[in-house]
């Protein structure tokens, strides 16, 4: 330790009096101890202050995060309700449009049934050399639909038709 009065150095710690100027060093020892204690308290207070500031910042950040999250949830809920309302309106419009189309289809079906030609029955007697293919070609314009004539006349084998038999040919005109 150094004497604060005469600045004599190398005084052993705990000495009550300066060997050079005979000043009372006890008071200076108490002041020195107080300064050390105050320095330790300043460090502790600084650490506590930094910790308190950190915790306050953390609390404020959490508060605003939760506030923003709540706002986003509310906004999302409002957007979802608006979208549901839009889709409900669109669904109702589509249903109304479908009802109009269904009504138009019913009217067209009625018109088709009214205008559909009634089939006529033509009686054809099979002549020598004719085939169901040639008969279908004559009445329908397409020999490949000979199966219709076979079906209408209960013919199981279209290759076995007999000359002189009568066939029923259903034609729409």
Secondary structure as GFF3:
##gff-version 3
##sequence-region A 1 173
A	DSSP	alpha_helix	26	115	.	.	.	ID=ss1
A	DSSP	beta_strand	119	125	.	.	.	ID=ss2
A	DSSP	alpha_helix	132	140	.	.	.	ID=ss3
A	DSSP	three_ten_helix	143	145	.	.	.	ID=ss4
A	DSSP	alpha_helix	146	152	.	.	.	ID=ss5
A	DSSP	beta_strand	166	172	.	.	.	ID=ss6
###
